């Protein structure tokens, strides 16, 4: 059973930075693609960024150039470095792992960007 645990959310002022972490259980982490999604109140969950097992990344247009996704296979962890945060980045952020046996989600971490 895969478990994903996010951390690093919080309250930050516009223009500030946060780094989210998602720790995955099990030794299969390094071979599957991982992604960060977010869901703002009243909105559907949307892709923020994802990364393949080989480190190929993809970003939503709204975060391109501000956010960076990375993974550390030795620590079974995927990160989302968020810079130049805007109020519209406020949402619950989730990490996701896609495997042949199914899709796994973390419990989410709240990010609030406000002055």
C-alpha positions as a Markdown table, in Angstrom:
| # | Residue | x | y | z |
|---|---|---|---|---|
| 1 | Unk | 0.0 | 0.0 | 0.0 |
| 2 | Unk | 1.4 | 3.4 | -1.1 |
| 3 | Unk | 1.1 | 6.3 | 1.3 |
| 4 | Unk | 1.8 | 9.9 | 0.4 |
| 5 | Unk | 2.3 | 12.5 | 3.1 |
| 6 | Unk | 2.5 | 16.2 | 2.2 |
| 7 | Unk | 4.0 | 18.9 | 4.3 |
| 8 | Unk | 5.3 | 22.5 | 4.1 |
| 9 | Unk | 2.1 | 24.4 | 3.5 |
| 10 | Unk | 1.2 | 27.6 | 5.4 |
| 11 | Unk | 0.4 | 31.3 | 5.3 |
| 12 | Unk | 2.7 | 33.5 | 3.2 |
| 13 | Unk | 2.5 | 37.0 | 1.9 |
| 14 | Unk | 2.3 | 37.8 | -1.8 |
| 15 | Unk | 5.7 | 37.5 | -3.4 |
| 16 | Unk | 6.9 | 35.0 | -0.8 |
| 17 | Unk | 8.1 | 31.4 | -1.1 |
| 18 | Unk | 7.2 | 28.0 | 0.2 |
| 19 | Unk | 8.5 | 24.5 | -0.4 |
| 20 | Unk | 6.1 | 21.6 | -0.3 |
| 21 | Unk | 7.3 | 18.1 | 0.3 |
| 22 | Unk | 5.6 | 14.8 | -0.4 |
| 23 | Unk | 7.1 | 11.7 | 1.2 |
| 24 | Unk | 6.1 | 8.4 | -0.3 |
| 25 | Unk | 6.2 | 5.0 | 1.5 |
| 26 | Unk | 7.7 | 1.9 | -0.2 |
| 27 | Unk | 10.6 | 1.3 | -2.5 |
| 28 | Unk | 8.7 | 1.8 | -5.7 |
| 29 | Unk | 8.9 | 5.6 | -5.6 |
| 30 | Unk | 11.7 | 6.1 | -8.1 |
| 31 | Unk | 10.0 | 4.3 | -11.0 |
| 32 | Unk | 6.6 | 6.1 | -11.2 |
| 33 | Unk | 5.6 | 9.6 | -12.2 |
| 34 | Unk | 4.6 | 12.1 | -9.5 |
| 35 | Unk | 2.6 | 15.2 | -9.6 |
| 36 | Unk | 1.4 | 18.2 | -7.6 |
| 37 | Unk | -2.2 | 19.3 | -8.0 |
| 38 | Unk | -4.2 | 22.0 | -6.2 |
| 39 | Unk | -7.8 | 22.7 | -5.5 |
| 40 | Unk | -9.1 | 26.1 | -4.6 |
| 41 | Unk | -12.4 | 26.6 | -2.8 |
| 42 | Unk | -15.2 | 26.1 | -5.3 |
| 43 | Unk | -12.9 | 25.0 | -8.1 |
| 44 | Unk | -12.0 | 21.6 | -9.6 |
| 45 | Unk | -8.6 | 20.0 | -8.8 |
| 46 | Unk | -6.0 | 21.1 | -11.4 |
| 47 | Unk | -2.5 | 20.0 | -12.3 |
| 48 | Unk | 0.2 | 22.3 | -11.1 |
| 49 | Unk | 3.3 | 20.3 | -12.1 |
| 50 | Unk | 4.4 | 16.7 | -12.7 |
| 51 | Unk | 7.7 | 14.9 | -13.1 |
| 52 | Unk | 8.6 | 11.5 | -14.7 |
| 53 | Unk | 10.9 | 8.9 | -13.3 |
| 54 | Unk | 13.6 | 10.3 | -15.5 |
| 55 | Unk | 13.1 | 13.9 | -14.3 |
| 56 | Unk | 11.1 | 15.3 | -17.2 |
| 57 | Unk | 8.9 | 18.0 | -15.9 |
| 58 | Unk | 5.7 | 19.8 | -17.0 |
| 59 | Unk | 4.0 | 22.9 | -15.5 |
| 60 | Unk | 0.7 | 24.6 | -15.7 |
| 61 | Unk | 1.0 | 27.9 | -17.6 |
| 62 | Unk | -0.1 | 29.8 | -14.5 |
| 63 | Unk | 3.0 | 28.6 | -12.5 |
| 64 | Unk | 5.6 | 28.3 | -15.2 |
| 65 | Unk | 8.7 | 30.2 | -14.2 |
| 66 | Unk | 7.6 | 30.5 | -10.6 |
| 67 | Unk | 7.3 | 26.9 | -9.4 |
| 68 | Unk | 9.8 | 24.1 | -9.6 |
| 69 | Unk | 9.1 | 20.4 | -9.1 |
| 70 | Unk | 11.9 | 18.0 | -8.2 |
| 71 | Unk | 12.3 | 14.5 | -6.7 |
| 72 | Unk | 14.9 | 12.8 | -4.5 |
| 73 | Unk | 14.7 | 9.1 | -5.0 |
| 74 | Unk | 17.0 | 8.4 | -2.0 |
| 75 | Unk | 14.5 | 10.1 | 0.2 |
| 76 | Unk | 11.4 | 8.9 | -1.6 |
| 77 | Unk | 10.3 | 12.6 | -1.7 |
| 78 | Unk | 9.0 | 14.9 | -4.3 |
| 79 | Unk | 9.2 | 18.7 | -3.8 |
| 80 | Unk | 7.4 | 21.8 | -5.1 |
| 81 | Unk | 9.4 | 25.0 | -4.7 |
| 82 | Unk | 7.0 | 27.9 | -5.0 |
| 83 | Unk | 8.3 | 31.4 | -5.5 |
| 84 | Unk | 6.7 | 34.7 | -6.3 |
| 85 | Unk | 3.5 | 33.5 | -4.8 |
| 86 | Unk | 0.2 | 35.2 | -5.6 |
| 87 | Unk | -3.1 | 35.3 | -3.9 |
| 88 | Unk | -4.6 | 33.1 | -6.7 |
| 89 | Unk | -2.1 | 30.3 | -5.7 |
| 90 | Unk | -4.2 | 29.9 | -2.5 |
| 91 | Unk | -5.5 | 26.3 | -2.5 |
| 92 | Unk | -5.1 | 22.9 | -0.9 |
| 93 | Unk | -2.1 | 21.2 | -2.6 |
| 94 | Unk | -2.0 | 17.4 | -3.2 |
| 95 | Unk | 0.6 | 15.1 | -4.5 |
| 96 | Unk | -0.2 | 12.2 | -6.7 |
| 97 | Unk | 1.5 | 9.0 | -7.7 |
| 98 | Unk | 0.4 | 7.1 | -10.8 |
| 99 | Unk | 1.1 | 3.4 | -10.8 |
| 100 | Unk | -0.2 | 0.4 | -12.8 |
| 101 | Unk | -2.2 | -0.6 | -9.8 |
| 102 | Unk | -3.9 | 2.7 | -9.4 |
| 103 | Unk | -3.6 | 6.4 | -8.5 |
| 104 | Unk | -2.6 | 7.4 | -5.0 |
| 105 | Unk | -3.2 | 10.8 | -3.4 |
| 106 | Unk | -1.9 | 12.5 | -0.3 |
| 107 | Unk | -4.1 | 14.1 | 2.3 |
| 108 | Unk | -3.3 | 17.6 | 1.1 |
| 109 | Unk | -1.6 | 20.7 | 2.6 |
| 110 | Unk | -3.1 | 24.2 | 2.7 |
| 111 | Unk | -1.3 | 27.1 | 1.1 |
| 112 | Unk | -2.7 | 30.5 | 1.7 |
| 113 | Unk | -1.2 | 33.6 | 0.1 |
| 114 | Unk | -2.5 | 36.8 | 1.7 |
| 115 | Unk | -1.2 | 40.0 | 3.2 |
